[in-house]
Amino acid sequence: MEEIVVLITASSDGEAREIGSYLVEKRLVACANIIGDIQSIFRWQGKVETEREVLLVLKSAMPKLPEIIKETKRMHSYQVPEIIALPILGGSQDYLNWIHESTKDV
């Protein structure tokens, strides 16, 4: 099992809760943390933009990533949502086992 952390920015707390809850309910992620009121500076359509956003920090497994991307794009308000995955290189084995159990197909 290859555990990952997925980062997704959202336009609001409500959007982040909706996406996070759905992904946990569907067993695509084990956990969704919501970090509110971040400031993002980015280039969009040729201009530098600054926006307030919310960050979702999700724990999952690599085989679930394509479905996480598909479902997030379906639900997200952005034309090009940030959805990036980072490998978990180590950690508490009990926690890593919990991620595996929580995202296992039933």
VMD Tcl script that draws the C-alpha trace (Angstrom):
set ca {
  {0.00 0.00 0.00}
  {1.39 3.39 -0.95}
  {-0.01 6.04 1.38}
  {-0.25 9.63 0.14}
  {-1.22 13.12 1.26}
  {-3.42 14.98 -1.23}
  {-3.63 18.78 -1.15}
  {-6.66 20.54 -2.59}
  {-7.47 24.23 -2.33}
  {-11.12 25.29 -2.26}
  {-12.94 28.59 -2.56}
  {-14.71 28.32 0.80}
  {-15.04 26.34 4.00}
  {-18.37 24.99 2.75}
  {-16.88 23.73 -0.51}
  {-13.97 22.11 1.37}
  {-16.37 20.40 3.82}
  {-18.55 19.13 0.98}
  {-15.61 17.67 -0.95}
  {-13.87 16.28 2.14}
  {-17.03 14.68 3.54}
  {-17.88 13.08 0.22}
  {-14.39 11.63 -0.25}
  {-14.37 10.18 3.29}
  {-17.89 8.78 2.88}
  {-16.88 7.06 -0.39}
  {-13.74 5.61 1.30}
  {-11.52 7.43 -1.18}
  {-9.69 9.12 1.70}
  {-9.26 8.15 5.34}
  {-9.26 11.69 6.69}
  {-9.84 15.24 5.52}
  {-8.32 18.14 7.46}
  {-9.54 21.62 6.59}
  {-7.19 24.54 7.13}
  {-9.09 27.78 6.82}
  {-8.25 31.23 5.59}
  {-5.06 30.74 3.64}
  {-3.87 33.37 1.19}
  {-2.85 32.18 -2.27}
  {-0.87 34.15 -4.82}
  {-0.89 32.65 -8.31}
  {-0.81 33.42 -12.01}
  {-4.15 32.91 -13.79}
  {-4.95 33.88 -17.37}
  {-1.88 36.10 -17.64}
  {-2.41 38.03 -14.40}
  {-1.07 37.63 -10.86}
  {-4.02 37.03 -8.55}
  {-4.37 36.98 -4.76}
  {-7.28 35.09 -3.19}
  {-8.38 33.79 0.19}
  {-8.83 30.03 0.05}
  {-9.24 26.95 2.23}
  {-6.82 24.02 2.14}
  {-7.89 20.39 2.29}
  {-5.21 17.97 3.52}
  {-6.32 14.43 2.72}
  {-4.76 11.10 3.68}
  {-5.27 8.25 1.24}
  {-3.60 5.59 -0.90}
  {-2.09 5.97 -4.37}
  {-4.56 3.58 -6.06}
  {-7.40 5.93 -5.00}
  {-5.87 9.04 -6.60}
  {-7.53 8.82 -10.04}
  {-10.97 8.61 -8.43}
  {-10.14 11.41 -5.98}
  {-9.18 13.62 -8.94}
  {-12.30 12.68 -10.92}
  {-14.72 13.30 -8.04}
  {-13.00 16.51 -6.92}
  {-13.14 17.96 -10.44}
  {-16.83 17.03 -10.65}
  {-17.64 18.82 -7.37}
  {-15.19 21.74 -7.44}
  {-16.07 25.30 -8.41}
  {-12.68 26.03 -10.01}
  {-11.99 25.48 -13.69}
  {-8.55 24.06 -12.78}
  {-8.55 22.96 -9.13}
  {-5.28 22.29 -7.34}
  {-5.10 18.56 -6.70}
  {-1.61 17.33 -5.89}
  {-0.43 14.16 -4.18}
  {2.69 13.68 -2.10}
  {4.05 10.34 -0.91}
  {4.12 9.57 2.79}
  {7.69 8.42 3.32}
  {7.17 7.21 6.87}
  {5.18 7.61 10.01}
  {3.40 5.73 12.76}
  {2.72 2.25 11.42}
  {-0.57 2.20 13.34}
  {-1.68 5.37 11.54}
  {-0.55 4.09 8.14}
  {-2.48 0.86 8.79}
  {-5.55 2.95 9.69}
  {-5.29 4.81 6.35}
  {-5.16 1.45 4.58}
  {-8.17 0.06 6.49}
  {-10.20 3.26 6.05}
  {-9.76 3.33 2.27}
  {-10.17 -0.37 1.68}
  {-13.05 -1.34 -0.59}
  {-15.80 -3.09 1.35}
}
mol new
graphics top color blue
foreach p $ca { graphics top sphere $p radius 0.5 }
foreach p [lrange $ca 0 end-1] q [lrange $ca 1 end] { graphics top cylinder $p $q radius 0.2 }
display resetview
